Amino acid sequence: MSDHEDFKDTTSAVNILTLTAVIICVPLLPMLMGWYSLLR
């Protein structure tokens, strides 16, 4: 049971990091796709 508790502690930090990365990257996706279609 202690392994699962430690795993929850690590995933909470990982979830916070991934959530911030998604919040930053998702609004930029249309711009990145536009650049991809322009450079293609």
N, CA and C atoms as a LAMMPS dump frame, in Angstrom:
ITEM: TIMESTEP
0
ITEM: NUMBER OF ATOMS
120
ITEM: BOX BOUNDS ff ff ff
-5.0000000000000000e+02 5.0000000000000000e+02
-5.0000000000000000e+02 5.0000000000000000e+02
-5.0000000000000000e+02 5.0000000000000000e+02
ITEM: ATOMS id mol type element x y z
1 1 1 N 0.83 -1.204 0
2 1 2 C 0 0 0
3 1 3 C 0.871 1.263 0
4 2 1 N 2.045 1.215 0.629
5 2 2 C 2.899 2.406 0.685
6 2 3 C 3.416 2.773 -0.711
7 3 1 N 3.629 1.774 -1.573
8 3 2 C 4.076 2.07 -2.938
9 3 3 C 3.016 2.884 -3.676
10 4 1 N 1.757 2.524 -3.501
11 4 2 C 0.691 3.263 -4.175
12 4 3 C 0.584 4.697 -3.648
13 5 1 N 0.783 4.873 -2.344
14 5 2 C 0.727 6.22 -1.778
15 5 3 C 1.856 7.09 -2.326
16 6 1 N 3.068 6.535 -2.426
17 6 2 C 4.187 7.286 -2.996
18 6 3 C 3.921 7.589 -4.472
19 7 1 N 3.331 6.635 -5.17
20 7 2 C 3.03 6.821 -6.587
21 7 3 C 2.027 7.955 -6.773
22 8 1 N 1.025 8.042 -5.892
23 8 2 C 0.071 9.151 -5.975
24 8 3 C 0.772 10.485 -5.748
25 9 1 N 1.723 10.546 -4.823
26 9 2 C 2.447 11.785 -4.561
27 9 3 C 3.243 12.221 -5.782
28 10 1 N 3.895 11.259 -6.466
29 10 2 C 4.686 11.625 -7.635
30 10 3 C 3.773 12.021 -8.797
31 11 1 N 2.65 11.338 -8.968
32 11 2 C 1.797 11.666 -10.105
33 11 3 C 1.114 13.013 -9.92
34 12 1 N 0.915 13.467 -8.682
35 12 2 C 0.294 14.778 -8.505
36 12 3 C 1.209 15.871 -9.062
37 13 1 N 2.518 15.765 -8.829
38 13 2 C 3.47 16.734 -9.386
39 13 3 C 3.543 16.597 -10.899
40 14 1 N 3.531 15.364 -11.398
41 14 2 C 3.581 15.144 -12.846
42 14 3 C 2.319 15.678 -13.5
43 15 1 N 1.169 15.486 -12.857
44 15 2 C -0.083 16 -13.41
45 15 3 C -0.085 17.52 -13.458
46 16 1 N 0.481 18.169 -12.439
47 16 2 C 0.555 19.631 -12.432
48 16 3 C 1.446 20.111 -13.58
49 17 1 N 2.578 19.44 -13.795
50 17 2 C 3.481 19.835 -14.878
51 17 3 C 2.847 19.616 -16.24
52 18 1 N 2.181 18.473 -16.429
53 18 2 C 1.547 18.219 -17.718
54 18 3 C 0.379 19.169 -17.946
55 19 1 N -0.358 19.513 -16.89
56 19 2 C -1.481 20.431 -17.038
57 19 3 C -0.986 21.818 -17.442
58 20 1 N 0.107 22.283 -16.843
59 20 2 C 0.646 23.588 -17.242
60 20 3 C 1.169 23.54 -18.673
61 21 1 N 1.796 22.437 -19.066
62 21 2 C 2.295 22.308 -20.436
63 21 3 C 1.133 22.313 -21.424
64 22 1 N 0.03 21.631 -21.085
65 22 2 C -1.144 21.614 -21.959
66 22 3 C -1.762 23.002 -22.049
67 23 1 N -1.842 23.707 -20.921
68 23 2 C -2.42 25.055 -20.92
69 23 3 C -1.588 25.995 -21.792
70 24 1 N -0.27 25.812 -21.802
71 24 2 C 0.593 26.668 -22.616
72 24 3 C 0.552 26.243 -24.084
73 25 1 N 0.541 24.939 -24.358
74 25 2 C 0.714 24.455 -25.731
75 25 3 C -0.574 24.438 -26.534
76 26 1 N -1.716 24.187 -25.915
77 26 2 C -2.957 24.035 -26.672
78 26 3 C -3.358 25.315 -27.418
79 27 1 N -3.25 26.532 -26.834
80 27 2 C -3.554 27.719 -27.627
81 27 3 C -2.576 27.942 -28.783
82 28 1 N -1.367 27.378 -28.705
83 28 2 C -0.379 27.56 -29.755
84 28 3 C -0.514 26.545 -30.89
85 29 1 N -1.345 25.524 -30.722
86 29 2 C -1.463 24.485 -31.743
87 29 3 C -1.937 25.012 -33.099
88 30 1 N -2.948 25.886 -33.191
89 30 2 C -3.326 26.389 -34.523
90 30 3 C -2.195 27.144 -35.203
91 31 1 N -1.413 27.908 -34.445
92 31 2 C -0.286 28.614 -35.028
93 31 3 C 0.761 27.628 -35.545
94 32 1 N 1.036 26.582 -34.754
95 32 2 C 2.02 25.599 -35.192
96 32 3 C 1.546 24.856 -36.44
97 33 1 N 0.254 24.54 -36.5
98 33 2 C -0.266 23.859 -37.688
99 33 3 C -0.237 24.789 -38.896
100 34 1 N -0.466 26.094 -38.686
101 34 2 C -0.364 27.05 -39.79
102 34 3 C 1.061 27.138 -40.308
103 35 1 N 2.035 27.153 -39.39
104 35 2 C 3.431 27.172 -39.818
105 35 3 C 3.775 25.911 -40.574
106 36 1 N 3.248 24.772 -40.132
107 36 2 C 3.522 23.502 -40.807
108 36 3 C 2.971 23.523 -42.226
109 37 1 N 1.749 24.053 -42.382
110 37 2 C 1.166 24.081 -43.722
111 37 3 C 1.859 25.12 -44.61
112 38 1 N 2.366 26.21 -44.007
113 38 2 C 3.093 27.19 -44.809
114 38 3 C 4.437 26.644 -45.27
115 39 1 N 5.165 26.014 -44.354
116 39 2 C 6.488 25.504 -44.704
117 39 3 C 6.43 24.258 -45.573
118 40 1 N 5.28 23.609 -45.603
119 40 2 C 5.133 22.418 -46.418
120 40 3 C 4.939 22.834 -47.838
